């Protein structure tokens, strides 16, 4: 993959929230702790891609892969599912 003229950046189109804290209600206690890790993983890939572009190197597939993973997980949480898309177990 060649270095793009405009490196990818997070945007509203990616469906990412402004902060990990805003996902706590949708995620519940169990998955909310992981949301912060998802954002950190995505931030690392954005920085890596930015560095590659600035140095004239090619970017790898990880930014696209990580962006898709984070988007899918938050999309599932917004639908009321667990982050992996499985329905939440009923509480007793």
PEPEJO-V630056 format. One record per run of one state. SS is the DSSP state (alpha for helix, beta for strand, coil for the rest). FROM is the first residue (numbers start at 1). LEN is the number of residues. If there is no record, write none. Layout:
{{SS | FROM | LEN} {SS | FROM | LEN}}
This chain:
{{coil | 1 | 11} {alpha | 12 | 3} {coil | 15 | 5} {alpha | 20 | 35} {coil | 55 | 7} {alpha | 62 | 17} {coil | 79 | 2} {beta | 81 | 1} {coil | 82 | 5} {beta | 87 | 1} {coil | 88 | 5}}
